[in-house]
Amino acid sequence: MSLKKHLVQEFQCRVFEESYVRIYKCLSMLNEEQLWTSPNPTIPPAGCQIMHLCGNARQWILSGLGGLPDNRDRDQEFVPQKNIRKSDFIFLLENVKSQLNRNFMELDEEDLETIYTIQGFKVTGYSAISHVLEHFSYHTGQITLLTKIHTGKETGYYTETDLNQRNRLN
């Protein structure tokens, strides 16, 4: 399997099958008010974090690698938009997912080695995709923590998995 296929497959697993599922779980647990509140002003609310994730993915992959116009207003991502509902976030995330998958299909191995300037940083295509992957993981953890703080409940991400299993050679 090519490096591109491995990288895209890992991105899809970690972002779409893990982070998206966890974000959707958090959205189901939070009410509309909790979506836009935070325990203190230095922590962006979950709604802002979702807008930030989508803005980051669009800028780094769709614009940076895919050549779409870079119209991101990063500062605006951190301003609570109480008119945006939970259902709007599902539409937004699914739209970004569809665009990312379309972009990944058009990438070739050379694109992973090409140097791009994204958000002022000089990075390879490989690095840009890796950045968005880890960025999703980081902020999904923050959304999860905010959900636990607001609801006082566990998310139950691993209820079907025994996490105490020992490693084995295959």
Backbone as JSON Lines, residues from 0, in Angstrom:
{"i":0,"aa":"M","n":[0.85,-1.18,0.0],"ca":[0.0,0.0,0.0],"c":[0.89,1.24,0.0]}
{"i":1,"aa":"S","n":[0.5,2.25,-0.75],"ca":[1.3,3.47,-0.86],"c":[1.22,4.29,0.43]}
{"i":2,"aa":"L","n":[2.19,5.19,0.58],"ca":[2.21,6.08,1.74],"c":[0.94,6.91,1.78]}
{"i":3,"aa":"K","n":[0.51,7.41,0.63],"ca":[-0.72,8.22,0.57],"c":[-1.91,7.42,1.1]}
{"i":4,"aa":"K","n":[-2.05,6.19,0.64],"ca":[-3.18,5.37,1.09],"c":[-3.12,5.11,2.58]}
{"i":5,"aa":"H","n":[-1.93,4.83,3.1],"ca":[-1.78,4.62,4.54],"c":[-2.16,5.88,5.32]}
{"i":6,"aa":"L","n":[-1.65,7.02,4.88],"ca":[-1.92,8.28,5.58],"c":[-3.4,8.64,5.54]}
{"i":7,"aa":"V","n":[-4.01,8.52,4.38],"ca":[-5.44,8.84,4.25],"c":[-6.27,7.87,5.07]}
{"i":8,"aa":"Q","n":[-5.92,6.61,5.04],"ca":[-6.64,5.61,5.82],"c":[-6.55,5.9,7.33]}
{"i":9,"aa":"E","n":[-5.37,6.27,7.79],"ca":[-5.19,6.61,9.2],"c":[-5.97,7.87,9.55]}
{"i":10,"aa":"F","n":[-5.94,8.87,8.67],"ca":[-6.7,10.1,8.89],"c":[-8.19,9.77,9.02]}
{"i":11,"aa":"Q","n":[-8.71,9.0,8.08],"ca":[-10.13,8.66,8.1],"c":[-10.5,7.89,9.37]}
{"i":12,"aa":"C","n":[-9.63,6.99,9.8],"ca":[-9.88,6.24,11.03],"c":[-9.87,7.16,12.24]}
{"i":13,"aa":"R","n":[-8.81,7.92,12.41],"ca":[-8.65,8.75,13.61],"c":[-9.59,9.94,13.65]}
{"i":14,"aa":"V","n":[-9.85,10.55,12.5],"ca":[-10.71,11.74,12.49],"c":[-12.18,11.35,12.32]}
{"i":15,"aa":"F","n":[-12.5,10.64,11.24],"ca":[-13.91,10.37,10.95],"c":[-14.51,9.27,11.81]}
{"i":16,"aa":"E","n":[-13.73,8.22,12.11],"ca":[-14.28,7.11,12.88],"c":[-14.09,7.27,14.39]}
{"i":17,"aa":"E","n":[-13.16,8.09,14.81],"ca":[-12.96,8.31,16.24],"c":[-13.4,9.7,16.67]}
{"i":18,"aa":"S","n":[-12.72,10.74,16.19],"ca":[-13.05,12.1,16.65],"c":[-14.48,12.49,16.31]}
{"i":19,"aa":"Y","n":[-14.93,12.26,15.08],"ca":[-16.29,12.63,14.72],"c":[-17.29,11.91,15.61]}
{"i":20,"aa":"V","n":[-17.11,10.63,15.82],"ca":[-18.04,9.85,16.66],"c":[-18.07,10.43,18.07]}
{"i":21,"aa":"R","n":[-16.92,10.79,18.59],"ca":[-16.85,11.36,19.94],"c":[-17.49,12.75,19.98]}
{"i":22,"aa":"I","n":[-17.25,13.56,18.99],"ca":[-17.87,14.88,18.95],"c":[-19.39,14.73,18.86]}
{"i":23,"aa":"Y","n":[-19.88,13.81,18.04],"ca":[-21.33,13.59,17.93],"c":[-21.9,13.11,19.26]}
{"i":24,"aa":"K","n":[-21.17,12.26,19.95],"ca":[-21.62,11.8,21.28],"c":[-21.73,12.99,22.23]}
{"i":25,"aa":"C","n":[-20.72,13.86,22.22],"ca":[-20.75,15.05,23.08],"c":[-21.91,15.95,22.7]}
{"i":26,"aa":"L","n":[-22.15,16.14,21.41],"ca":[-23.28,16.96,20.99],"c":[-24.59,16.39,21.5]}
{"i":27,"aa":"S","n":[-24.69,15.06,21.53],"ca":[-25.93,14.44,22.02],"c":[-26.11,14.64,23.52]}
{"i":28,"aa":"M","n":[-25.02,14.82,24.24],"ca":[-25.08,14.97,25.7],"c":[-25.27,16.43,26.14]}
{"i":29,"aa":"L","n":[-24.81,17.36,25.34],"ca":[-24.88,18.78,25.69],"c":[-26.21,19.37,25.26]}
{"i":30,"aa":"N","n":[-26.72,20.34,26.04],"ca":[-27.87,21.08,25.56],"c":[-27.36,22.3,24.79]}
{"i":31,"aa":"E","n":[-28.27,23.02,24.16],"ca":[-27.87,24.14,23.3],"c":[-27.1,25.22,24.09]}
{"i":32,"aa":"E","n":[-27.48,25.48,25.32],"ca":[-26.79,26.49,26.14],"c":[-25.38,26.03,26.5]}
{"i":33,"aa":"Q","n":[-25.24,24.76,26.88],"ca":[-23.92,24.22,27.26],"c":[-22.95,24.25,26.09]}
{"i":34,"aa":"L","n":[-23.47,24.16,24.88],"ca":[-22.64,24.18,23.68],"c":[-21.83,25.47,23.58]}
{"i":35,"aa":"W","n":[-22.37,26.54,24.17],"ca":[-21.75,27.86,24.03],"c":[-21.26,28.43,25.35]}
{"i":36,"aa":"T","n":[-21.14,27.6,26.39],"ca":[-20.63,28.09,27.67],"c":[-19.36,27.33,28.04]}
{"i":37,"aa":"S","n":[-18.57,27.99,28.88],"ca":[-17.29,27.43,29.3],"c":[-17.07,27.78,30.77]}
{"i":38,"aa":"P","n":[-16.3,26.94,31.49],"ca":[-16.06,27.22,32.91],"c":[-15.24,28.48,33.16]}
{"i":39,"aa":"N","n":[-14.47,28.93,32.17],"ca":[-13.75,30.2,32.32],"c":[-13.4,30.76,30.94]}
{"i":40,"aa":"P","n":[-13.1,32.05,30.88],"ca":[-12.91,32.7,29.58],"c":[-11.7,32.24,28.77]}
{"i":41,"aa":"T","n":[-10.77,31.5,29.37],"ca":[-9.6,31.04,28.61],"c":[-9.85,29.73,27.88]}
{"i":42,"aa":"I","n":[-11.0,29.11,28.12],"ca":[-11.34,27.84,27.48],"c":[-12.49,28.09,26.5]}
{"i":43,"aa":"P","n":[-12.25,27.92,25.21],"ca":[-13.34,28.12,24.25],"c":[-14.44,27.08,24.45]}
{"i":44,"aa":"P","n":[-15.71,27.5,24.34],"ca":[-16.82,26.55,24.45],"c":[-16.75,25.49,23.35]}
{"i":45,"aa":"A","n":[-17.45,24.38,23.56],"ca":[-17.44,23.28,22.6],"c":[-17.85,23.73,21.21]}
{"i":46,"aa":"G","n":[-18.85,24.6,21.1],"ca":[-19.27,25.09,19.79],"c":[-18.16,25.81,19.05]}
{"i":47,"aa":"C","n":[-17.42,26.63,19.78],"ca":[-16.29,27.34,19.16],"c":[-15.21,26.36,18.74]}
{"i":48,"aa":"Q","n":[-15.0,25.34,19.54],"ca":[-13.96,24.36,19.21],"c":[-14.31,23.61,17.92]}
{"i":49,"aa":"I","n":[-15.59,23.31,17.73],"ca":[-16.0,22.63,16.5],"c":[-15.81,23.55,15.29]}
{"i":50,"aa":"M","n":[-16.19,24.82,15.44],"ca":[-15.96,25.77,14.34],"c":[-14.47,25.88,14.04]}
{"i":51,"aa":"H","n":[-13.66,25.89,15.09],"ca":[-12.2,25.98,14.93],"c":[-11.65,24.75,14.2]}
{"i":52,"aa":"L","n":[-12.12,23.57,14.54],"ca":[-11.66,22.36,13.86],"c":[-11.98,22.4,12.37]}
{"i":53,"aa":"C","n":[-13.19,22.82,12.04],"ca":[-13.58,22.89,10.63],"c":[-12.78,23.95,9.89]}
{"i":54,"aa":"G","n":[-12.56,25.09,10.51],"ca":[-11.76,26.14,9.89],"c":[-10.33,25.69,9.65]}
{"i":55,"aa":"N","n":[-9.77,25.0,10.62],"ca":[-8.41,24.5,10.5],"c":[-8.29,23.48,9.36]}
{"i":56,"aa":"A","n":[-9.22,22.54,9.29],"ca":[-9.18,21.52,8.23],"c":[-9.34,22.14,6.86]}
{"i":57,"aa":"R","n":[-10.24,23.12,6.75],"ca":[-10.41,23.8,5.46],"c":[-9.14,24.53,5.05]}
{"i":58,"aa":"Q","n":[-8.53,25.26,6.02],"ca":[-7.34,26.04,5.68],"c":[-6.14,25.15,5.34]}
{"i":59,"aa":"W","n":[-5.9,24.13,6.15],"ca":[-4.69,23.33,5.99],"c":[-4.78,22.33,4.86]}
{"i":60,"aa":"I","n":[-5.94,21.72,4.66],"ca":[-6.02,20.68,3.63],"c":[-6.75,21.18,2.37]}
{"i":61,"aa":"L","n":[-7.96,21.7,2.54],"ca":[-8.73,22.08,1.36],"c":[-8.11,23.27,0.63]}
{"i":62,"aa":"S","n":[-7.63,24.25,1.38],"ca":[-6.98,25.4,0.76],"c":[-5.49,25.14,0.56]}
{"i":63,"aa":"G","n":[-4.81,24.7,1.62],"ca":[-3.36,24.5,1.56],"c":[-2.92,23.49,0.54]}
{"i":64,"aa":"L","n":[-3.52,22.31,0.55],"ca":[-3.16,21.26,-0.4],"c":[-4.05,21.26,-1.63]}
{"i":65,"aa":"G","n":[-5.33,21.56,-1.41],"ca":[-6.3,21.45,-2.5],"c":[-6.43,22.68,-3.38]}
{"i":66,"aa":"G","n":[-5.85,23.79,-2.94],"ca":[-5.86,24.99,-3.78],"c":[-7.13,25.82,-3.72]}
{"i":67,"aa":"L","n":[-8.08,25.48,-2.85],"ca":[-9.28,26.31,-2.72],"c":[-8.91,27.64,-2.08]}
{"i":68,"aa":"P","n":[-9.7,28.68,-2.29],"ca":[-9.39,29.97,-1.67],"c":[-9.32,29.86,-0.15]}
{"i":69,"aa":"D","n":[-8.38,30.58,0.46],"ca":[-8.24,30.6,1.92],"c":[-9.02,31.8,2.44]}
{"i":70,"aa":"N","n":[-10.25,31.53,2.87],"ca":[-11.1,32.61,3.38],"c":[-11.39,32.44,4.87]}
{"i":71,"aa":"R","n":[-10.49,31.79,5.57],"ca":[-10.67,31.54,6.99],"c":[-10.55,32.83,7.8]}
{"i":72,"aa":"D","n":[-11.48,33.0,8.75],"ca":[-11.42,34.08,9.73],"c":[-11.26,33.4,11.1]}
{"i":73,"aa":"R","n":[-10.03,33.05,11.43],"ca":[-9.73,32.26,12.63],"c":[-10.27,32.9,13.9]}
{"i":74,"aa":"D","n":[-10.1,34.21,14.05],"ca":[-10.58,34.87,15.27],"c":[-12.08,34.71,15.47]}
{"i":75,"aa":"Q","n":[-12.82,34.7,14.38],"ca":[-14.28,34.57,14.46],"c":[-14.7,33.19,14.97]}
{"i":76,"aa":"E","n":[-13.84,32.2,14.79],"ca":[-14.15,30.84,15.27],"c":[-14.29,30.79,16.79]}
{"i":77,"aa":"F","n":[-13.7,31.75,17.47],"ca":[-13.71,31.75,18.93],"c":[-14.76,32.68,19.52]}
{"i":78,"aa":"V","n":[-15.63,33.21,18.66],"ca":[-16.74,34.05,19.12],"c":[-17.99,33.18,19.16]}
{"i":79,"aa":"P","n":[-18.6,32.99,20.35],"ca":[-19.81,32.16,20.41],"c":[-20.89,32.64,19.44]}
{"i":80,"aa":"Q","n":[-21.43,31.71,18.7],"ca":[-22.49,31.98,17.71],"c":[-23.74,31.22,18.15]}
{"i":81,"aa":"K","n":[-24.45,31.76,19.11],"ca":[-25.56,31.04,19.73],"c":[-26.7,30.72,18.76]}
{"i":82,"aa":"N","n":[-26.67,31.31,17.57],"ca":[-27.68,30.97,16.56],"c":[-27.35,29.65,15.85]}
{"i":83,"aa":"I","n":[-26.12,29.15,16.03],"ca":[-25.74,27.86,15.43],"c":[-26.18,26.76,16.39]}
{"i":84,"aa":"R","n":[-26.98,25.84,15.89],"ca":[-27.55,24.76,16.69],"c":[-26.7,23.49,16.55]}
{"i":85,"aa":"K","n":[-26.97,22.53,17.42],"ca":[-26.24,21.25,17.36],"c":[-26.41,20.6,15.99]}
{"i":86,"aa":"S","n":[-27.61,20.63,15.44],"ca":[-27.85,20.0,14.13],"c":[-27.04,20.69,13.03]}
{"i":87,"aa":"D","n":[-26.8,21.99,13.17],"ca":[-25.97,22.7,12.19],"c":[-24.54,22.18,12.2]}
{"i":88,"aa":"F","n":[-24.05,21.81,13.39],"ca":[-22.68,21.3,13.48],"c":[-22.54,19.95,12.78]}
{"i":89,"aa":"I","n":[-23.57,19.13,12.87],"ca":[-23.51,17.83,12.18],"c":[-23.43,18.07,10.67]}
{"i":90,"aa":"F","n":[-24.24,18.97,10.17],"ca":[-24.19,19.32,8.74],"c":[-22.82,19.85,8.37]}
{"i":91,"aa":"L","n":[-22.28,20.77,9.18],"ca":[-20.97,21.37,8.91],"c":[-19.87,20.31,8.89]}
{"i":92,"aa":"L","n":[-19.85,19.44,9.89],"ca":[-18.82,18.41,9.98],"c":[-18.92,17.43,8.81]}
{"i":93,"aa":"E","n":[-20.14,17.04,8.45],"ca":[-20.31,16.1,7.34],"c":[-19.91,16.74,6.01]}
{"i":94,"aa":"N","n":[-20.16,18.04,5.86],"ca":[-19.74,18.75,4.67],"c":[-18.22,18.78,4.56]}
{"i":95,"aa":"V","n":[-17.55,19.1,5.66],"ca":[-16.08,19.12,5.68],"c":[-15.54,17.72,5.37]}
{"i":96,"aa":"K","n":[-16.15,16.7,5.95],"ca":[-15.73,15.31,5.69],"c":[-15.82,14.98,4.21]}
{"i":97,"aa":"S","n":[-16.93,15.34,3.59],"ca":[-17.12,15.07,2.17],"c":[-16.06,15.78,1.33]}
{"i":98,"aa":"Q","n":[-15.79,17.04,1.65],"ca":[-14.79,17.8,0.91],"c":[-13.39,17.23,1.11]}
{"i":99,"aa":"L","n":[-13.07,16.83,2.35],"ca":[-11.76,16.25,2.62],"c":[-11.58,14.95,1.84]}
{"i":100,"aa":"N","n":[-12.59,14.09,1.85],"ca":[-12.49,12.82,1.13],"c":[-12.31,13.06,-0.37]}
{"i":101,"aa":"R","n":[-13.01,14.04,-0.91],"ca":[-12.85,14.37,-2.33],"c":[-11.43,14.86,-2.6]}
{"i":102,"aa":"N","n":[-10.91,15.7,-1.7],"ca":[-9.54,16.2,-1.83],"c":[-8.52,15.07,-1.76]}
{"i":103,"aa":"F","n":[-8.71,14.14,-0.83],"ca":[-7.78,13.02,-0.69],"c":[-7.73,12.17,-1.95]}
{"i":104,"aa":"M","n":[-8.86,12.01,-2.63],"ca":[-8.89,11.21,-3.86],"c":[-8.03,11.85,-4.94]}
{"i":105,"aa":"E","n":[-7.93,13.19,-4.93],"ca":[-7.19,13.9,-5.96],"c":[-5.7,14.03,-5.65]}
{"i":106,"aa":"L","n":[-5.3,13.76,-4.41],"ca":[-3.89,13.85,-4.04],"c":[-3.08,12.72,-4.66]}
{"i":107,"aa":"D","n":[-1.84,13.0,-4.95],"ca":[-0.94,11.92,-5.35],"c":[0.28,11.93,-4.44]}
{"i":108,"aa":"E","n":[1.15,10.98,-4.61],"ca":[2.33,10.83,-3.75],"c":[3.19,12.09,-3.74]}
{"i":109,"aa":"E","n":[3.33,12.74,-4.89],"ca":[4.13,13.95,-4.98],"c":[3.6,15.06,-4.08]}
{"i":110,"aa":"D","n":[2.27,15.14,-3.96],"ca":[1.66,16.19,-3.13],"c":[2.08,16.06,-1.67]}
{"i":111,"aa":"L","n":[2.38,14.84,-1.24],"ca":[2.8,14.63,0.16],"c":[4.19,15.19,0.41]}
{"i":112,"aa":"E","n":[5.01,15.26,-0.62],"ca":[6.38,15.75,-0.49],"c":[6.52,17.23,-0.85]}
{"i":113,"aa":"T","n":[5.51,17.78,-1.48],"ca":[5.55,19.19,-1.89],"c":[5.55,20.09,-0.66]}
{"i":114,"aa":"I","n":[6.27,21.21,-0.75],"ca":[6.31,22.19,0.34],"c":[5.22,23.23,0.09]}
{"i":115,"aa":"Y","n":[4.4,23.46,1.1],"ca":[3.32,24.44,1.05],"c":[3.56,25.47,2.16]}
{"i":116,"aa":"T","n":[3.05,26.68,1.97],"ca":[3.03,27.66,3.04],"c":[1.59,27.79,3.5]}
{"i":117,"aa":"I","n":[1.34,27.32,4.71],"ca":[-0.02,27.29,5.26],"c":[0.0,28.01,6.6]}
{"i":118,"aa":"Q","n":[-0.84,29.0,6.73],"ca":[-0.95,29.78,7.96],"c":[0.42,30.33,8.37]}
{"i":119,"aa":"G","n":[1.26,30.6,7.39],"ca":[2.59,31.15,7.64],"c":[3.66,30.11,7.89]}
{"i":120,"aa":"F","n":[3.31,28.82,7.92],"ca":[4.26,27.75,8.17],"c":[4.61,27.05,6.86]}
{"i":121,"aa":"K","n":[5.9,26.73,6.68],"ca":[6.32,25.94,5.52],"c":[6.28,24.47,5.93]}
{"i":122,"aa":"V","n":[5.41,23.7,5.27],"ca":[5.2,22.3,5.63],"c":[5.04,21.46,4.37]}
{"i":123,"aa":"T","n":[5.31,20.17,4.5],"ca":[5.01,19.24,3.41],"c":[3.52,18.9,3.45]}
{"i":124,"aa":"G","n":[3.04,18.31,2.37],"ca":[1.66,17.84,2.35],"c":[1.42,16.8,3.43]}
{"i":125,"aa":"Y","n":[2.4,15.93,3.62],"ca":[2.31,14.91,4.68],"c":[2.13,15.59,6.04]}
{"i":126,"aa":"S","n":[2.94,16.61,6.3],"ca":[2.87,17.31,7.58],"c":[1.53,18.03,7.76]}
{"i":127,"aa":"A","n":[1.0,18.6,6.68],"ca":[-0.28,19.31,6.77],"c":[-1.4,18.34,7.16]}
{"i":128,"aa":"I","n":[-1.42,17.17,6.55],"ca":[-2.45,16.18,6.88],"c":[-2.26,15.69,8.32]}
{"i":129,"aa":"S","n":[-1.02,15.44,8.7],"ca":[-0.73,15.01,10.08],"c":[-1.15,16.08,11.08]}
{"i":130,"aa":"H","n":[-0.92,17.34,10.74],"ca":[-1.31,18.44,11.63],"c":[-2.81,18.43,11.89]}
{"i":131,"aa":"V","n":[-3.6,18.29,10.84],"ca":[-5.06,18.31,11.02],"c":[-5.51,17.09,11.82]}
{"i":132,"aa":"L","n":[-4.89,15.95,11.58],"ca":[-5.21,14.73,12.32],"c":[-4.99,14.94,13.82]}
{"i":133,"aa":"E","n":[-3.81,15.44,14.2],"ca":[-3.53,15.62,15.62],"c":[-4.34,16.78,16.2]}
{"i":134,"aa":"H","n":[-4.64,17.77,15.4],"ca":[-5.44,18.91,15.84],"c":[-6.85,18.45,16.22]}
{"i":135,"aa":"F","n":[-7.41,17.55,15.42],"ca":[-8.73,16.99,15.74],"c":[-8.68,16.23,17.06]}
{"i":136,"aa":"S","n":[-7.66,15.43,17.25],"ca":[-7.53,14.66,18.48],"c":[-7.45,15.57,19.7]}
{"i":137,"aa":"Y","n":[-6.63,16.58,19.59],"ca":[-6.41,17.53,20.69],"c":[-7.72,18.21,21.11]}
{"i":138,"aa":"H","n":[-8.42,18.78,20.13],"ca":[-9.64,19.52,20.46],"c":[-10.82,18.59,20.77]}
{"i":139,"aa":"T","n":[-10.82,17.38,20.23],"ca":[-11.86,16.43,20.61],"c":[-11.74,16.11,22.1]}
{"i":140,"aa":"G","n":[-10.51,16.01,22.6],"ca":[-10.3,15.81,24.04],"c":[-10.84,16.98,24.86]}
{"i":141,"aa":"Q","n":[-10.65,18.19,24.35],"ca":[-11.16,19.36,25.06],"c":[-12.7,19.39,25.05]}
{"i":142,"aa":"I","n":[-13.29,19.04,23.92],"ca":[-14.75,18.97,23.83],"c":[-15.28,17.91,24.79]}
{"i":143,"aa":"T","n":[-14.58,16.79,24.87],"ca":[-14.97,15.72,25.8],"c":[-14.91,16.21,27.24]}
{"i":144,"aa":"L","n":[-13.84,16.88,27.6],"ca":[-13.71,17.39,28.97],"c":[-14.81,18.39,29.28]}
{"i":145,"aa":"L","n":[-15.09,19.3,28.37],"ca":[-16.17,20.26,28.59],"c":[-17.51,19.54,28.76]}
{"i":146,"aa":"T","n":[-17.73,18.5,27.99],"ca":[-18.97,17.72,28.1],"c":[-19.08,17.09,29.48]}
{"i":147,"aa":"K","n":[-18.0,16.52,29.97],"ca":[-18.0,15.92,31.3],"c":[-18.21,16.96,32.39]}
{"i":148,"aa":"I","n":[-17.61,18.14,32.23],"ca":[-17.78,19.21,33.21],"c":[-19.24,19.67,33.23]}
{"i":149,"aa":"H","n":[-19.81,19.9,32.05],"ca":[-21.19,20.39,31.96],"c":[-22.23,19.38,32.44]}
{"i":150,"aa":"T","n":[-22.01,18.11,32.12],"ca":[-23.05,17.11,32.39],"c":[-22.79,16.28,33.64]}
{"i":151,"aa":"G","n":[-21.53,16.23,34.08],"ca":[-21.2,15.37,35.21],"c":[-21.32,13.89,34.86]}
{"i":152,"aa":"K","n":[-21.28,13.57,33.57],"ca":[-21.45,12.18,33.12],"c":[-20.25,11.71,32.31]}
{"i":153,"aa":"E","n":[-20.01,10.42,32.34],"ca":[-19.01,9.79,31.49],"c":[-19.53,9.74,30.05]}
{"i":154,"aa":"T","n":[-18.62,9.77,29.1],"ca":[-19.02,9.69,27.7],"c":[-19.24,8.25,27.24]}
{"i":155,"aa":"G","n":[-18.63,7.29,27.93],"ca":[-18.81,5.88,27.58],"c":[-18.18,5.48,26.26]}
{"i":156,"aa":"Y","n":[-17.12,6.15,25.88],"ca":[-16.47,5.83,24.61],"c":[-16.02,4.37,24.52]}
{"i":157,"aa":"Y","n":[-15.61,3.8,25.63],"ca":[-15.0,2.47,25.6],"c":[-15.82,1.41,26.33]}
{"i":158,"aa":"T","n":[-17.11,1.6,26.43],"ca":[-17.92,0.63,27.18],"c":[-17.89,-0.76,26.55]}
{"i":159,"aa":"E","n":[-17.63,-0.85,25.26],"ca":[-17.61,-2.14,24.57],"c":[-16.21,-2.75,24.47]}
{"i":160,"aa":"T","n":[-15.22,-2.1,25.08],"ca":[-13.83,-2.54,24.92],"c":[-13.18,-2.76,26.27]}
{"i":161,"aa":"D","n":[-12.45,-3.87,26.39],"ca":[-11.66,-4.13,27.59],"c":[-10.3,-3.48,27.39]}
{"i":162,"aa":"L","n":[-10.09,-2.35,28.05],"ca":[-8.84,-1.61,27.88],"c":[-7.7,-2.16,28.74]}
{"i":163,"aa":"N","n":[-7.96,-3.21,29.51],"ca":[-6.93,-3.81,30.36],"c":[-6.29,-5.03,29.73]}
{"i":164,"aa":"Q","n":[-6.53,-5.25,28.45],"ca":[-5.91,-6.39,27.77],"c":[-4.42,-6.15,27.62]}
{"i":165,"aa":"R","n":[-3.65,-7.21,27.69],"ca":[-2.2,-7.15,27.51],"c":[-1.85,-7.23,26.03]}
{"i":166,"aa":"N","n":[-0.75,-6.61,25.68],"ca":[-0.26,-6.66,24.3],"c":[0.27,-8.05,23.98]}
{"i":167,"aa":"R","n":[0.12,-8.45,22.71],"ca":[0.65,-9.74,22.25],"c":[1.27,-9.56,20.89]}
{"i":168,"aa":"L","n":[2.25,-10.36,20.61],"ca":[2.81,-10.39,19.26],"c":[1.84,-11.17,18.37]}
{"i":169,"aa":"N","n":[1.63,-10.71,17.16],"ca":[0.72,-11.42,16.23],"c":[1.48,-12.27,15.28]}
